[in-house]
Amino acid sequence: MNTFAAAFRTALRPLSHSNPLRPFQQVKSFSSGSRRLAEQPQASRPDIGASSLFDNVAVEAAAATEGVAEKAAVKEYRWASANMPTSPRKLNMLARQIRNMPVDEAIKQMEFSPKRTAKKILHNLAFARKLAKEQHGMENPIVAQAWVGKGRYLQRVKPHGRGQFGIMHHKQAHIKFLLKDSAEAALETADQSARRNIRGWKESKKVWTPLKEDKPIYNPKAFYNW
């Protein structure tokens, strides 16, 4: 029995002197040195971080500034007149007459027009041409757009016979112009004429717009007014 115990101790003696953590210690000593990362390819723009964030903002701001500068280069001048003692329907006839016409030609048309409101439109066109030349340097402007707005509707008493009376309306309206340089307007016209005039590709004008049911009606009348 003693001989068997001595032989067992002799067999376990090398394991008692060996350190079981030696493989891990070797790995630790291998990784405790200075780390060397692999070489990364050089990026065209910096990675996302504190510095690259401001660089991106600067690039986007520069692009936005270029777009604003291009828009500011387009020469146009807006003009709105005061209310005139006429109805929008009558004033719109004159607005359609001078639309897409050079300002000088529009002034001539209003000079020889028999309409009562034509003289006031003539003065507005002349004043708008003067300001467009002084403020934007527009030498040969044209009336790119001309539209009419509704002014005040004054109600007055209209006496009738036998002690009765009615209500009459003194209508007012105003007109607005959008003047553009003749060269830029010619370029826009050329772009529109270059579009394909094929069935299915032509942009047609809307002749009818559906009524918006969600829009409230204020002060409704007791009868239909259309």
Secondary structure, 3 states (H helix, E strand, C coil): CHHHHHHHHHHHHHHHHCCCCHHHHHHHHHHCCCCCCCCCCCCCCCCCCHHHHHHHHHHHHHHHHHHHHHHHHCCEEEEECCCECCCHHHHHHHHHHHCCEEHHHHHHHHHCCCCCCHHHHHHHHHHHHHHHHHHHCCCCEEEEEEEEEEEEEEEEEEECCCCCEEEEEEEEEEEEEEEEEHHHHHHHHHHHHCCCCCCCCCCCCCCCCCCCCCCCCCCCCCCCCC
